[in-house]
Amino acid sequence: MIEARNLTRKFGDLTAVDNLTFHIKPGEVFGFLGPNGAGKTTTMRILTGLISKTEGEVRIAGYDVSDESDSLKIRKIVGLLPENVGLYDDLTAYRNLDFYGKLYECSRIERKENIAHFLKLLGLWDKRDVRVGNFSKGMKQKLAIARALIHDPEILFLDEPTANLDPESSKTVRDFILDLKEEKKTIFLNTHNLDEAQRICDKIGIFNTKLMAMGTPQELEESVWSNKTVIELEEVTDTILEALNNLPLSNITTSNNKLIIDVSDPQKDNPILVDAIIGAGGRIQYVTRLSPTLEDAYLKIVRRDQ
Amino acid sequence: MKLWKSWVIATKDFNIFLKKKRILYTLIILPLLISVGLPVMLSSMDNPIEIITLLDAFSYFYIILAIIQSSTLASYSILGEKIEQSLEPLLATPITDGELLLGKTISSFLPCIGVIYVCSLIFMVLSDAVTYNTLGYLFFPNLKMAFILLLAVPLSSILSIQLNVIISARVNDVRTANQLGLLLEIPFIGVYILLVTNIATLNVINVLAIIAALILTDLAFFYLNKSTFQRDNILTKWK
């Protein structure tokens, strides 16, 4: 559905996007994670046909973004929520959506139905005749999402959809994106919010000018470390540490009364560890698996590049 | 090019203009005051030569008025989108750069021309009414005024709009854009002063020369704007 091959964009001497290659399948939610200034918005603008690329190839639903007539077709099947909502403060919510509905070539009936549908769904129907200038930030963000959906696009590009929103508005927006995922919309999500990415995305790309890692949230988490076992003891003694050091283990760290141990095969190694600790007189309280988070993966991958 | 899309953009702008008092003042009150005020001024004069000089100069003033009006509207229409950061979602719709630019031109051009035509009609009727006894004939309508209204006013309006596109790419404030746009008035005001002081006279040849100069400048600005008003430049170079 969305395919980029060796995509590069330069601004003078500055390379904003460097040799980016990825593929997003229909119905997939792709999270594009990266620090500020990583080139995420530039990538999104290229993918939506808003700005040109310097090199490479991009196809959206089979259409070539660099072909002018294809670019118009792409924009018909794509919905965009930009970082800045860019609504018309002097117009009402209804008129804002109606204006965009016309530009997306929706019929009068389609516009009427879609505007009512999305405004009701996002809790803005009662405010349809209120000037957008009087809206809160959260309301504007919801209205901008409705605008991105007014023509029922197959593909959605969302740039930081919950940035600067209060927790309640963030939840509403996030739940709405999850509903869109249920509807099998293809979604390209630029976000800083790792929790959001983990909950919503099928696949994640970590990007900092270059694509540094890509996979499912689970794959990325597991890429940080394979397995760690945490053993909580009544007390960590030198005898226990000596007993463990005699085992062929790569890394043991202690924190208060906890031992954090890298294990290659938990099913085989954990019983050996437990036996060694008990043999050294240790009293085990808990044995747990230490799960890496997406944040661990993200920070490790981004810092590796710096 | 789908002209109806340009019209959709223009009507959206009309709706926004109606909500801005400063625009309404510049668009309606100012030309109305001038169109009524100038004939009132003429009513107290009894020298036919002076009256004709001033009527010519006042006719020419509608070219300047078209620049003022269009500059105000264009700065709100184009720069307004930039300030509200609505260019990105707008450009994400299936419209071409040409359709967008045409829409923006229509939204600044039509109200300006419409108001100038109505006000100039009031000016001509009132001027004829107050000068008929002194001149002994109806000064308006005449060929000069026809050329001014039908060619010079639309061309100067388009020139002002095109200049505002270039200005909008470089500034972030409507008032600054408006003031810079009005710099275009300076040469026209110079000519106006020459007319009022009777150093130059307005005849059909002079009007046609002004029209020719406007056509050439409009064409030059058109080619300049072709690269300025491209989505890539709008989103990456307009600061």
Interface residues (C-beta under 8 A of the other chain):
Chain A: F11 R45 T48 L50 I51 S52 L72 K73 R75 K76 V78 L80 P82 N84 V85 G86 L87 Y88 D89 D90 L91 R95 F99 Y100 K102 L103 Y104 E105 A144 R147 A148
Chain B: K5 V8 I9 K12 N15 I16 K19 K20 E84 Q85 S86 L87 E88 P89 L90 L91 A92 T93 P94 I95 T96 R231 D232 L235 T236
